[in-house]
Amino acid sequence: MDKEITRRAFAATGLVTGFTMAAGPLNAAAIVTDTHGLVAGEVCVTVEGGAIPAYRAYPSGKTGRPTVLVTQEIFGVHEHIKDLCRRFAKLGYYAIAPSLYARFGDPGKYDMGHIQDLVTDIVSKVPDDEVMSDLDATVAFAKAEHADTDKLAITGFCWGGRVVWLYAAQNPDLKAGVAWYGPLAGKPNTLRPKTAIDLAPALHAPVLGLYAGQDKGISAADIDAMRAALAKAGKTNSRIDVFPDAQHGFNADYRDSYNEKDAKDGWQRMLAWFKANGVG
């Protein structure tokens, strides 16, 4: 057990309240899904060294539902991520979004003028291996709540989009992944030793990448490199779809980057991907 973790209390004991301040003014198009017919709310997931908060939602009175892990944007588990869980639950899934920054701080306290501080103070300190372990613990939590973890999928956005690729290379029991505009390349370090491109040969589950043609942070060259890595590794069951007119964050309906047409198209492609791979 990590001695540093056992010495300190986890920095965040709850989820982000409301929408993230770091993304700027709230878009009027922000979708809010009700909880009618659902069991939904914050829960506590036991992980190595303590516990982390998570948001989970599933249809009331129904067990044995397919499981979807929802991995957060760079801004943490805020209202939009919670809402995505409720949208999945309305479709019959058990959806859960663990707070993968919980050991390091509260991303909700950062505003638009301090995004780099958020990266420095919290995001840059989160080790990949710890994220993978926390996701495994979240699957165990879902199983204890009688979700069907034999039908397991993962989807993630931005920071969490990269996590999708990593977890597809980590968990041999995963059935499907959908990565929304998650970084593919980058400079490895001791906490993040491999990029998504590096891990292409190790994928256990098919991954659908949903990427934006106007993304200023993820280049066409990165996408081409990932496609080449998948082809070289014989991972013909994974692919990347690019929405030419979309910006990074095009599914984030609470932000100005939201592209309703492409977001709805991407959502349907994701659901079809899950169903085609036995999670639905």
C-alpha positions as CSV (number, residue, x, y, z in Angstrom):
1,M,0.0,0.0,0.0
2,D,1.3,3.5,-0.9
3,K,2.6,4.9,2.4
4,E,2.0,8.5,1.2
5,I,-1.6,7.8,0.6
6,T,-2.1,6.1,4.0
7,R,-0.5,9.1,5.7
8,R,-2.8,11.7,4.3
9,A,-6.5,12.1,4.1
10,F,-7.8,12.1,0.6
11,A,-8.0,15.7,-0.6
12,A,-11.5,15.6,-2.0
13,T,-14.3,14.1,0.0
14,G,-17.1,14.9,-2.4
15,L,-17.9,15.6,-6.0
16,V,-17.9,18.9,-7.8
17,T,-21.1,20.8,-7.0
18,G,-22.9,22.1,-10.1
19,F,-21.1,22.7,-13.4
20,T,-17.4,23.4,-13.5
21,M,-16.3,27.1,-13.1
22,A,-13.2,26.4,-15.1
23,A,-15.1,26.1,-18.4
24,G,-16.4,29.6,-18.3
25,P,-20.0,30.8,-18.5
26,L,-22.8,28.2,-18.6
27,N,-24.2,27.5,-22.1
28,A,-28.0,27.9,-22.3
29,A,-28.1,24.6,-24.1
30,A,-27.0,22.7,-21.0
31,I,-29.0,19.5,-20.7
32,V,-30.3,18.5,-17.3
33,T,-31.7,14.9,-17.0
34,D,-34.2,14.2,-14.2
35,T,-33.9,11.3,-11.8
36,H,-37.5,10.0,-12.3
37,G,-37.4,6.3,-12.3
38,L,-33.8,6.2,-11.3
39,V,-31.6,5.5,-8.3
40,A,-29.1,8.2,-8.7
41,G,-26.6,10.0,-6.4
42,E,-23.2,10.2,-4.9
43,V,-21.7,7.0,-3.5
44,C,-18.3,6.0,-1.9
45,V,-16.0,3.5,-3.6
46,T,-13.4,1.7,-1.5
47,V,-10.0,1.9,-3.2
48,E,-6.4,1.3,-2.2
49,G,-5.6,3.6,0.8
50,G,-9.2,4.8,1.4
51,A,-12.3,5.7,-0.5
52,I,-13.2,8.0,-3.4
53,P,-16.6,9.6,-4.2
54,A,-18.4,8.6,-7.3
55,Y,-21.7,9.4,-9.0
56,R,-23.9,6.5,-10.1
57,A,-27.3,6.0,-11.7
58,Y,-29.4,3.1,-12.7
59,P,-33.0,2.2,-13.3
60,S,-35.0,1.9,-10.1
61,G,-36.0,-1.7,-9.2
62,K,-33.8,-3.3,-11.9
63,T,-30.7,-5.3,-11.3
64,G,-28.4,-7.0,-13.7
65,R,-28.1,-3.9,-15.9
66,P,-25.0,-3.6,-18.3
67,T,-22.3,-1.4,-16.7
68,V,-20.8,1.7,-18.2
69,L,-17.8,3.4,-16.5
70,V,-17.9,7.2,-17.3
71,T,-14.5,8.8,-17.0
72,Q,-14.4,12.5,-16.3
73,E,-13.3,15.6,-18.3
74,I,-10.2,17.4,-17.0
75,F,-12.6,19.4,-14.8
76,G,-13.6,16.4,-12.7
77,V,-17.0,14.8,-11.9
78,H,-19.3,17.9,-12.1
79,E,-22.9,18.2,-13.1
80,H,-22.4,17.4,-16.8
81,I,-20.7,14.1,-16.0
82,K,-23.4,13.3,-13.5
83,D,-26.0,14.0,-16.1
84,L,-24.3,11.7,-18.6
85,C,-24.7,8.9,-16.0
86,R,-28.4,9.7,-15.7
87,R,-28.8,9.6,-19.5
88,F,-27.3,6.1,-19.6
89,A,-29.5,5.1,-16.7
90,K,-32.6,6.2,-18.6
91,L,-31.5,3.8,-21.4
92,G,-31.3,0.9,-19.0
93,Y,-27.6,1.0,-18.0
94,Y,-25.9,1.1,-14.7
95,A,-23.5,4.1,-15.1
96,I,-20.9,5.2,-12.6
97,A,-18.3,8.0,-12.7
98,P,-15.6,7.8,-10.1
99,S,-13.7,10.9,-9.0
100,L,-10.3,10.0,-10.2
101,Y,-8.6,13.1,-8.8
102,A,-9.9,12.5,-5.2
103,R,-6.5,12.0,-3.6
104,F,-5.1,15.2,-5.0
105,G,-7.7,18.0,-4.7
106,D,-11.0,19.5,-5.6
107,P,-11.1,20.6,-9.3
108,G,-14.3,22.5,-8.6
109,K,-12.5,25.3,-6.8
110,Y,-10.7,26.4,-10.0
111,D,-12.2,29.0,-12.3
112,M,-11.6,29.8,-16.0
113,G,-8.6,32.0,-15.2
114,H,-6.8,29.3,-13.3
115,I,-7.0,26.2,-15.6
116,Q,-3.2,26.0,-15.7
117,D,-3.2,25.9,-11.9
118,L,-5.7,23.0,-12.0
119,V,-3.3,21.1,-14.3
120,T,-0.3,21.9,-12.1
121,D,-1.9,21.3,-8.7
122,I,-4.0,18.3,-9.5
123,V,-4.1,16.8,-13.0
124,S,-0.3,16.4,-13.4
125,K,0.0,14.5,-10.2
126,V,-2.5,11.7,-11.0
127,P,-0.6,8.4,-11.8
128,D,-2.0,6.2,-14.5
129,D,-1.6,3.0,-12.5
130,E,-3.7,4.5,-9.7
131,V,-6.4,5.5,-12.2
132,M,-6.5,1.9,-13.5
133,S,-6.7,0.5,-9.9
134,D,-9.5,2.9,-9.1
135,L,-11.5,1.9,-12.1
136,D,-11.1,-1.8,-11.2
137,A,-12.4,-0.9,-7.7
138,T,-15.3,0.9,-9.3
139,V,-16.2,-2.2,-11.3
140,A,-16.1,-4.2,-8.0
141,F,-18.4,-1.6,-6.5
142,A,-20.9,-1.9,-9.4
143,K,-20.8,-5.7,-9.1
144,A,-21.7,-5.5,-5.4
145,E,-24.7,-3.3,-6.4
146,H,-25.8,-6.2,-8.7
147,A,-24.9,-4.5,-12.0
148,D,-23.9,-6.9,-14.8
149,T,-20.1,-6.4,-15.0
150,D,-19.8,-9.2,-17.5
151,K,-21.3,-6.6,-19.8
152,L,-18.8,-3.8,-19.1
153,A,-18.1,-0.7,-21.2
154,I,-16.2,2.5,-20.6
155,T,-16.6,5.9,-22.2
156,G,-14.7,9.1,-21.3
157,F,-14.3,12.7,-22.4
158,C,-11.1,14.9,-22.8
159,W,-8.8,13.7,-20.0
160,G,-11.1,10.8,-19.5
161,G,-11.0,10.0,-23.2
162,R,-7.3,9.1,-22.9
163,V,-8.2,6.9,-19.9
164,V,-10.6,4.9,-22.1
165,W,-7.7,3.8,-24.3
166,L,-5.6,3.0,-21.3
167,Y,-8.3,0.9,-19.6
168,A,-9.0,-1.0,-22.7
169,A,-5.3,-2.1,-22.6
170,Q,-5.6,-2.8,-18.8
171,N,-8.8,-4.8,-18.3
172,P,-9.1,-8.1,-20.3
173,D,-12.8,-8.3,-19.2
174,L,-13.8,-5.0,-20.8
175,K,-16.2,-5.5,-23.8
176,A,-16.1,-2.0,-25.4
177,G,-14.7,1.5,-25.1
178,V,-15.7,4.9,-26.6
179,A,-13.1,7.7,-26.3
180,W,-14.3,11.2,-26.9
181,Y,-11.5,13.5,-28.0
182,G,-8.9,12.0,-25.6
183,P,-5.2,12.8,-26.0
184,L,-3.4,10.2,-28.1
185,A,0.2,11.3,-28.0
186,G,2.3,13.3,-25.6
187,K,5.6,13.1,-23.7
188,P,5.7,10.2,-21.3
189,N,6.9,10.5,-17.7
190,T,7.0,8.4,-14.6
191,L,3.4,8.9,-13.7
192,R,2.1,8.6,-17.3
193,P,4.6,6.2,-18.9
194,K,2.7,5.4,-22.0
195,T,0.6,7.2,-24.5
196,A,-2.6,5.9,-26.1
197,I,-0.6,5.3,-29.3
198,D,2.0,3.3,-27.3
199,L,-0.8,1.0,-26.0
200,A,-2.6,0.3,-29.2
201,P,-1.1,-3.2,-29.5
202,A,-2.3,-4.1,-26.0
203,L,-6.0,-3.3,-26.5
204,H,-8.2,-6.1,-25.1
205,A,-11.5,-4.5,-26.2
206,P,-12.5,-2.6,-29.3
207,V,-12.4,1.1,-28.9
208,L,-14.3,3.7,-31.0
209,G,-12.6,7.1,-31.0
210,L,-14.8,10.2,-31.5
211,Y,-12.6,13.1,-32.4
212,A,-12.9,16.7,-33.6
213,G,-11.5,18.0,-36.9
214,Q,-11.1,21.5,-35.4
215,D,-9.4,20.3,-32.2
216,K,-6.5,22.6,-31.4
217,G,-4.9,20.2,-28.9
218,I,-5.2,16.8,-30.8
219,S,-3.8,17.1,-34.3
220,A,-4.7,15.2,-37.4
221,A,-1.1,13.8,-37.3
222,D,-1.9,12.3,-33.9
223,I,-5.0,10.7,-35.2
224,D,-3.2,9.4,-38.2
225,A,-0.5,8.0,-35.9
226,M,-3.1,6.2,-33.8
227,R,-4.8,4.8,-36.9
228,A,-1.5,3.5,-38.1
229,A,-0.6,2.0,-34.7
230,L,-4.0,0.2,-34.6
231,A,-3.5,-1.1,-38.2
232,K,0.0,-2.3,-37.5
233,A,-1.1,-4.1,-34.4
234,G,-4.0,-5.8,-36.2
235,K,-6.6,-4.1,-34.1
236,T,-9.1,-3.9,-37.0
237,N,-12.0,-3.9,-34.5
238,S,-11.1,-0.4,-33.3
239,R,-11.4,2.8,-35.2
240,I,-11.4,6.6,-35.0
241,D,-14.2,8.7,-36.5
242,V,-13.6,12.4,-37.0
243,F,-16.2,15.1,-37.1
244,P,-14.7,17.7,-39.4
245,D,-16.5,20.8,-38.2
246,A,-16.4,20.0,-34.5
247,Q,-14.2,21.5,-31.8
248,H,-12.7,19.8,-28.8
249,G,-15.5,19.3,-26.2
250,F,-18.2,19.0,-28.8
251,N,-20.3,16.8,-26.6
252,A,-20.1,19.2,-23.6
253,D,-23.5,20.8,-23.9
254,Y,-22.8,23.2,-21.0
255,R,-19.9,24.8,-23.0
256,D,-19.6,27.0,-26.0
257,S,-17.8,24.2,-27.8
258,Y,-21.0,22.2,-28.0
259,N,-22.0,21.0,-31.4
260,E,-25.6,19.6,-31.1
261,K,-25.6,17.8,-34.4
262,D,-22.3,16.0,-34.0
263,A,-22.9,15.4,-30.3
264,K,-26.1,13.6,-31.0
265,D,-24.5,11.7,-33.9
266,G,-21.6,10.7,-31.7
267,W,-23.9,9.6,-28.9
268,Q,-25.8,7.3,-31.3
269,R,-22.5,5.9,-32.7
270,M,-21.5,5.2,-29.1
271,L,-24.7,3.3,-28.2
272,A,-24.5,1.3,-31.4
273,W,-20.8,0.4,-30.6
274,F,-21.8,-0.8,-27.1
275,K,-24.7,-2.9,-28.5
276,A,-22.5,-4.4,-31.3
277,N,-20.0,-5.5,-28.7
278,G,-22.5,-7.1,-26.3
279,V,-23.1,-4.2,-23.9
280,G,-26.7,-3.1,-24.3
